[in-house]
Structures are given as C-alpha cells and as structure tokens.
Amino acid sequence: MLLDAATDDIPEADSIRRLMRDLREVRMAKLRAGVTVLEGGREVKMNGVGGMEVSEGRAFIGGVVDELRYVTRRLADEINM
C-alpha cells in the first residue's frame, strides 16, 4: 500500500516492488509444495508453511478444498448409483 500511495517518497520504489513480487512468488511456490493431500482427501498437510503464506494463498487453498469436495461428491454419487 505504501508503494502505491507514496511512490515518490520511497527511494528505489521499482526495485522494492520487484523484490516484493519475487518474495510473493517464493511464498506461493512454498505453499504449493507444502500442500499434500492425505488419504481420503479429508486432511491437508502443510509442512513449513507459515501464517504469511496461508494468508497469501487463501484463494489457492480455497480452490483446492473446493476441488476435493467436488471429487468426493462425484465419488459418492458413483458409489450410490
């Protein structure tokens, strides 16, 4: 937010913005690597992922959970046929 509001007041704002983007990409890669679906799709193990990564990756995690629900529902429907 500071970079958006006070770009003129921050020396080397473009370099800082680039470093922040790189840091975000590293965090998202760490999040993707740390998400492992265990048996039955009921638990998610996230080794080495901190609160900052979870906060950054809410949309990604939400998408994973939605897909797991979809797959589980489809399997349940096929079993009940």
N, C-alpha and C positions, 0 to 999 in steps of 0.2 A: 504494500500500500504506500509506503514511503517513497518508493521508486516512482510510483505513478503520480503522487501528489507533489513531490519536491525534487524532481529530476535535476533541476538547475542547481540545487543546493548540495547535491551529493557528487563529490569528485569521482570520476570514472564510473558513472551510473550504468553505462552499457556493459562494462566488464562485470560489474556486480550482478546485473540482471542475467548475464550469460552464465555466471557461476551458480546463481540460484536455480536456473533452469537445469544445469548439469546435476546439481545436488538432488533436485526433484526426480530426475530420470534415474539416478542411482537408487533413490529410495523406492521408486516404483519397481525397479528390477529386483530389489531385495524383497519386496512384498510378494511379487510373482513367484520368486524362487522359494519363499518360505511357506507358501500355501500348499499344503499337501492334504488331499482328501483321503481319509481313512475308510475302513470297511463300512459299507452300508451308506456312505455319504452323510452320516449323522454328526461327525466331528470334523473339525478342521484344525490341523496342527500348524502353528506359525512360529517356527524357531527363529530366533534372532530378529524378530520384528518388534519394534517399539511403538509407543503411542503416536509418535510423529508420523511413522509410515502408515499406521492404521488410519489416522486422520486424513492423510493424503489420499489413501486408497479406498475410501468408503464406496465410491461408485463401482470400483473393480470388485470389491468384496461382495457388494450387493448383487452384482451380476452373477458372480459365482454361486451365491446362495440361491438366486432365482433359477439358475440352470439346474442345480441339484434338486430343487423342488419339482421342476418340470420333469426331469428324468425319473425321479421317484414316483411321481404321479402316473407317468406313462407305464412304468413297470407294474405298478399296482393295477392299472386298467387292463393290461395284457394278462396278468395272472387271473383276474376276475372274469375274464371272457369265457 
